[in-house]
Structure formats: structure tokens, C-alpha cells
Amino acid sequence: MKKYLLLVLITALLSSCAAKYPYKRYSTVVDFEKYTSQGFFITESNSVSFDYNPIGSVSAVIESGYEVIGSKVNDQRDDVYSFKSTNVKYGDYIDTNINDVIEEIVIIADEAGADGIINLNIQYESGVYGKYGSVVRPPMYIATGMAIKRK
């Protein structure tokens, strides 16, 4: 009888240790109207119905993290590694979002002389976390596309 109770207890303990993840649903809508109203063309399609000159490939990466408020280089050299160290002051945590990466890729394309982006691809990379919740790599959005100039 004692062996039976011990077997039931061990089975109950081992079966309750399995990690369970809650059911979640995520969705988002990316509104390009902010850019199209300014005359900037954006599409996920790789073909368009007008002539254009390709400017080049553009990409942007936005990672979650703490805002850097300031940094100061120490004049004293480190005895072990023989280089100057830097003290960085951090502010609030900023969580990445899809609108930030769209804003960044449009700015980069505009600076390159483009008035549009075709073949826009947006990818979300979830964060990688180590033991005890330490961040190995923060979550990020990656956007790529081709900057174009309409004829």
C-alpha cells in the first residue's frame, strides 16, 4: 500500500511540473495613411502600376530597451583591460512597436531621395530570455524593402 501511495505522489508531482503557457492572440493594423497623405508611397507588393527608378534596399531595426539619457567616458584607464570605461545613464524602458519601425524605414528612404517603398516586409522577433528571466536578446521589429523614386 505504501508503494502505491508513493507512486501516486511521485506521478502527481512530476505531472504538475510541466510548464503551461496561456492561450494568447495578437493582432495589429499598420496604418500607412500618415505617409500616403504626405505623398509617400508604401506597398508590400513587389510590383506597381507606374514607372519608377530604384534607389536601393532599405532596412530598419527597432529593439526594445532602456532609453539612454547620457554617457560619460572615465579618464581613468582600467588596470585589467587597459581601456577607458564608459558610464551610461539609462531612463525609462521603451517597448518596441510596429509603428516605430515603419517610421524609421520611411525616414531612411526619404533621406536617400526616395518617395516610396515597395516590397515592404515587416518581421517581429520575440525576445530571448535566459534562466531566471534575464534578457539575452530583447524583442525587435525588422523592416526591409526597396526605396524607389516615381518617374
C-alpha positions in Angstrom: 0.0 0.0 0.0 2.8 2.4 0.9 4.5 1.7 -2.5 1.2 2.5 -4.3 0.8 5.8 -2.4 4.4 6.7 -3.1 3.9 6.0 -6.8 0.8 8.2 -6.9 2.6 11.0 -5.1 5.6 10.9 -7.5 3.3 10.9 -10.5 1.3 13.8 -9.3 4.5 15.8 -8.5 6.1 15.1 -11.9 3.0 15.8 -13.9 2.4 19.2 -12.2 5.9 20.4 -13.1 5.2 20.8 -16.8 5.3 24.4 -17.9 2.0 25.7 -19.1 1.5 28.7 -21.4 -1.7 30.7 -21.6 -3.5 31.0 -24.9 -2.9 34.4 -26.4 -3.9 36.2 -29.5 -2.1 39.2 -31.0 -3.2 41.4 -33.9 -2.3 44.8 -35.3 -3.2 47.1 -38.1 -0.5 49.2 -39.7 -1.9 52.5 -41.0 0.1 53.9 -43.9 -2.2 56.9 -44.3 0.2 59.2 -42.4 2.7 58.7 -45.1 0.5 58.4 -48.2 -1.2 61.7 -47.2 2.3 63.3 -47.5 2.8 61.8 -51.0 5.0 58.8 -49.9 4.0 55.5 -51.5 4.2 52.3 -49.5 3.2 48.8 -50.5 4.0 45.2 -49.6 3.7 44.2 -53.2 6.8 43.8 -55.3 5.2 45.2 -58.4 3.4 48.5 -59.0 1.5 50.0 -61.9 3.8 53.0 -62.5 7.3 53.6 -63.7 10.0 54.2 -61.0 13.7 54.3 -60.5 15.1 52.0 -57.8 17.1 53.9 -55.2 18.2 51.0 -53.2 17.4 48.5 -50.5 16.5 49.9 -47.1 16.2 48.3 -43.7 15.4 49.3 -40.2 15.6 47.5 -36.8 14.0 48.7 -33.7 14.8 46.9 -30.4 13.1 47.3 -27.0 15.3 48.6 -24.3 16.1 51.4 -21.9 16.4 54.9 -23.2 20.0 56.2 -23.0 19.9 59.6 -21.3 23.6 60.3 -21.3 27.0 58.7 -21.1 30.4 59.8 -19.7 33.8 58.4 -20.5 36.0 57.9 -17.5 39.5 59.3 -17.9 41.0 56.6 -15.7 42.2 53.5 -17.5 41.1 50.1 -16.4 44.1 48.2 -15.0 43.0 44.8 -16.3 41.8 45.6 -19.9 43.7 48.8 -20.4 40.9 50.8 -22.0 38.7 53.7 -20.9 35.4 52.7 -19.4 32.1 54.5 -20.1 29.3 55.1 -17.6 25.9 55.1 -19.2 22.8 56.6 -17.6 19.5 55.0 -18.5 16.0 56.3 -18.4 12.6 54.6 -19.0 12.1 51.2 -20.7 10.8 51.7 -24.2 8.9 48.7 -25.7 9.2 48.3 -29.4 6.2 48.6 -31.7 5.5 48.2 -35.4 4.8 51.9 -36.0 8.3 52.8 -34.8 9.9 50.6 -37.4 7.7 51.9 -40.2 8.6 55.5 -39.2 12.3 54.6 -39.2 12.3 53.0 -42.6 10.3 55.8 -44.2 12.8 58.3 -42.7 15.8 56.3 -44.1 14.2 56.0 -47.6 13.3 59.7 -47.6 16.9 60.7 -46.7 18.1 58.5 -49.6 15.9 60.6 -52.0 13.0 58.1 -52.4 9.3 58.9 -52.4 8.2 55.3 -51.9 8.9 51.8 -50.7 7.9 48.7 -52.5 8.2 45.0 -51.3 7.9 46.1 -47.7 8.4 43.2 -45.3 8.0 43.6 -41.6 9.1 40.9 -39.2 8.8 40.5 -35.4 11.4 38.7 -33.4 10.4 37.9 -29.9 12.9 38.4 -27.1 15.1 35.6 -26.0 15.2 35.1 -22.2 17.7 33.2 -20.2 17.5 31.5 -16.9 15.6 33.4 -14.2 14.2 35.9 -16.8 17.4 37.6 -17.8 17.3 39.2 -21.3 19.6 37.6 -23.8 18.2 39.5 -26.7 15.3 42.0 -26.5 12.2 41.8 -28.7 12.6 43.7 -32.1 10.9 44.6 -35.3 12.8 44.4 -38.6 11.6 46.1 -41.7 13.1 45.8 -45.2 12.1 47.0 -48.6 13.2 48.8 -51.8 13.3 52.5 -51.9 12.0 53.9 -55.2 11.6 57.3 -56.9 8.5 57.6 -59.1 9.0 58.9 -62.6 
